[in-house]
């Protein structure tokens, strides 16, 4: 079953084929979308980034254009990634103690709200 989650700036979709898609919320072009082979591939990319990273750092992994900023926002918004937005200019995210959050983790800072789970109609 395909599941889509919406955040303030991004959406993500876990597809039936196992792929994981991150998109700029409200965008309707492929230029604002990154398709990973799996959610774990997105997690691995996060793990390779420095403790504090910007779109420029994400760009060093081969991503270009608006996708770099979109992924920075996605990592900051998604509750599975243990990090927080520390600056908007330049857009900068800092990792906390671990690379991904525990389900029991009690965040000490504000986290974006707006997670919506959407399932396709039968």
MOPEBEL-V21070 format. One record per run of one state. SS is the DSSP state (hx for helix, st for strand, lp for the rest). FROM is the first residue (numbers start at 1). LEN is the number of residues. If there is no record, write none. Layout:
ss={SS | SS}
from={FROM | FROM}
len={LEN | LEN}
This chain:
ss={lp | st | lp | st | lp | st | lp | hx | st | lp | hx | lp | st | hx | lp | hx | lp | st | lp | st | lp | st | lp}
from={1 | 3 | 7 | 10 | 15 | 20 | 25 | 30 | 33 | 37 | 39 | 49 | 52 | 55 | 60 | 66 | 78 | 81 | 89 | 91 | 101 | 116 | 120}
len={2 | 4 | 3 | 5 | 5 | 5 | 5 | 3 | 4 | 2 | 10 | 3 | 3 | 5 | 6 | 12 | 3 | 8 | 2 | 10 | 15 | 4 | 3}
